[in-house]
Amino acid sequence: MGNVERLLIKLVVIQFAFLLIAQTLLTQESARIYLSKTLYYEGVINGTQMPSKRE
């Protein structure tokens, strides 16, 4: 049972490290453009609105 618990703890630590890295990158304005698809999903790029699919 000790091996399974050790593996789970390692996975949690690795997941937390990746979470911190991702959050740090998303707070950087220069990296956010390339990493976040939210701007494309909302239809806003560089302050201009993209044409909607309904038109």
Sequence and secondary structure as in RCSB ss.txt:
>XXXX:A:sequence
MGNVERLLIKLVVIQFAFLLIAQTLLTQESARIYLSKTLYYEGVINGTQMPSKRE
>XXXX:A:secstr
 HHHHHHHHHHHHHHHHHHHHHHHHHHSHHHHHHH  HHHHHTEETTEE   TT 
